[in-house]
Amino acid sequence: MTATAIKKQVDSYLPLLSDKQQILVLEMIKTFLNVDKDAKRITRKQYNKEVNEAVDRIEKGTSVSHKEAIKELSKW
């Protein structure tokens, strides 16, 4: 999809949103623009290593359930 086609679609959909929804879309766009430019992507090798380590933790039973994680995060 070309940039022109994308702009045309955004221009046609934006007026259909409520004011609150338009504000949310604007904030989301601003967030995309403020991405940390110094952040470096990890390599595929590093990604696979981290995935394998996570799988190992799950298989060993040393992982935290989703329910437990939510409970811990709610304390922050």
C-alpha positions as CSV (number, residue, x, y, z in Angstrom):
1,M,0.0,0.0,0.0
2,T,1.4,3.4,-0.9
3,A,1.8,6.3,1.4
4,T,-0.8,8.2,-0.7
5,A,-3.3,5.4,-0.4
6,I,-2.7,5.2,3.4
7,K,-3.2,8.9,3.8
8,K,-6.4,8.8,1.8
9,Q,-7.8,6.1,4.0
10,V,-6.8,7.8,7.2
11,D,-8.3,11.0,6.0
12,S,-11.6,9.2,5.2
13,Y,-11.8,7.3,8.5
14,L,-10.7,10.0,10.9
15,P,-13.9,12.1,10.6
16,L,-16.0,9.1,11.4
17,L,-14.4,8.8,14.9
18,S,-15.7,10.6,17.9
19,D,-13.6,13.5,19.4
20,K,-12.3,11.2,22.1
21,Q,-11.3,8.5,19.6
22,Q,-9.5,11.1,17.4
23,I,-7.5,12.2,20.5
24,L,-6.6,8.6,21.2
25,V,-5.4,8.1,17.6
26,L,-3.4,11.3,17.8
27,E,-1.7,10.2,21.1
28,M,-0.9,6.8,19.6
29,I,0.7,8.5,16.6
30,K,2.7,10.7,18.9
31,T,3.8,7.6,20.8
32,F,5.1,6.0,17.6
33,L,7.1,9.1,16.8
34,N,8.7,9.2,20.3
35,V,10.2,5.7,20.1
36,D,13.6,5.6,21.6
37,K,15.9,6.0,18.7
38,D,18.9,4.6,20.6
39,A,17.1,1.3,21.3
40,K,18.7,-1.5,19.4
41,R,16.9,-4.6,18.1
42,I,18.2,-7.9,19.4
43,T,19.6,-10.4,17.0
44,R,17.7,-13.5,15.9
45,K,20.3,-15.6,17.8
46,Q,19.6,-13.6,21.0
47,Y,15.9,-13.8,20.5
48,N,16.0,-17.6,20.0
49,K,18.2,-17.9,23.1
50,E,15.7,-15.9,25.2
51,V,12.8,-18.0,23.9
52,N,14.6,-21.2,24.6
53,E,15.4,-20.1,28.1
54,A,11.8,-19.2,28.7
55,V,10.7,-22.6,27.4
56,D,13.2,-24.3,29.8
57,R,11.8,-22.3,32.7
58,I,8.3,-23.4,31.8
59,E,9.3,-27.0,31.5
60,K,11.1,-26.9,34.8
61,G,8.0,-25.4,36.5
62,T,9.9,-22.2,37.5
63,S,7.7,-19.9,35.6
64,V,5.0,-17.6,36.9
65,S,1.4,-18.1,35.8
66,H,-0.4,-15.3,34.2
67,K,-2.7,-15.0,37.2
68,E,0.3,-14.7,39.5
69,A,2.0,-12.1,37.3
70,I,-1.1,-10.0,37.2
71,K,-1.4,-10.2,41.0
72,E,2.3,-9.1,41.4
73,L,1.9,-6.3,38.8
74,S,-1.2,-4.9,40.6
75,K,1.1,-4.2,43.6
76,W,3.2,-1.8,41.6
